[in-house]
């Protein structure tokens, strides 16, 4: 006899909205795709902070039905997707070094801002004694630091081309 879990446990929670998924599917260039991911990640941190501070989402907000914890999990998943997409782009022998430099600089800048946002979120979760969110913030901090370090390393290999 084979045990088959319930259907709901087979489906992973999607942390991107249908609009974001559509934009990512349309964006074939790595720089455009990564920008969409990074914007989505930043939105989740901002929305999680708002919710943890008691601010309700506006009606029709694309993240209206996500909890702060789900947004933190979404941030983590999105940043992992950024790292996978970037790794794939770097491995291609036809990779445009200038575009990769631009993307790595964008990742560096985004992770620096995210690190500041995550420090605020960590403080809020400590004050609210929200252990689940605190754990998720710490996990998000770890992946953010890893992505930032990876961006710095990548920039040493693929510096952004500057305009003369």
Secondary structure as UniProt FT lines:
FT   HELIX           7..10
FT   HELIX           18..26
FT   HELIX           30..52
FT   TURN            53..54
FT   TURN            59..60
FT   TURN            62..65
FT   HELIX           68..91
FT   TURN            93..94
FT   HELIX           97..127
FT   TURN            128..129
FT   HELIX           131..157
//
